[in-house]
Amino acid sequence: MSLIDRDFKLNSGERVTAVAIDDIPPDHWARYEFARDCLIEMNATRPLIGADIFCGAGYGTQFLAQTLPCHILGIDGSAEAIERASRQYANLNLFFSHKFFPFSLPPEHFDFIVSMESIEHVEDGELFFNVLEQALKPGGRLIISAPNSEVVDLGKNPYAWHNRHYTRQEIENMGRNARLRHIKCVGAECTVIDASGKVVSGNYFSPKSGALRQDHAGDTLTHLFVKD
């Protein structure tokens, strides 16, 4: 799929468009809460500089800006999403920018980068990892999540917006190739999958939706990397 063929509208069906906190699926919150907890562990003595890559409508970026001592930049390919985020979540430590990938980022600029459900949308996952790694300072942290291809096979579930799903090992290998050290992986059940391997519905608002478990082979995996 070329860049010109993609639908970047806010309501394309790919982005969460809810404004009310209670309407945002809990699995999305769980991933950002995991990121917050990983970043709190850094015990920063100054405000961190961070980025949320493919931030959508900005609710997660806002959450990190409110719960961490940081300045954070949210980037997304949807001009509508960025316009809403800028209007809805304007704050002194929170900025949004409209960019299509591939893009460049300032080298060794960020203490942390968060990228939730993003890498499956790009054509070159290795390039994506390299861009993020180059933008991290030494000691910086990357939290990245993606659908697990061993659970949600793209051939059986042809998501119109996804280029590729990844196994846990493939994500870890791309991080390693980009000179990042893998720290942990957590998995969650965000969909209901039948015996044939097809996604039949979302699991967004059940009590177990999005609950992250260490080393669990869920349909969505979230990884923590560190740049040494």
Disulfide bonds with the S-S distance in Angstrom:
none
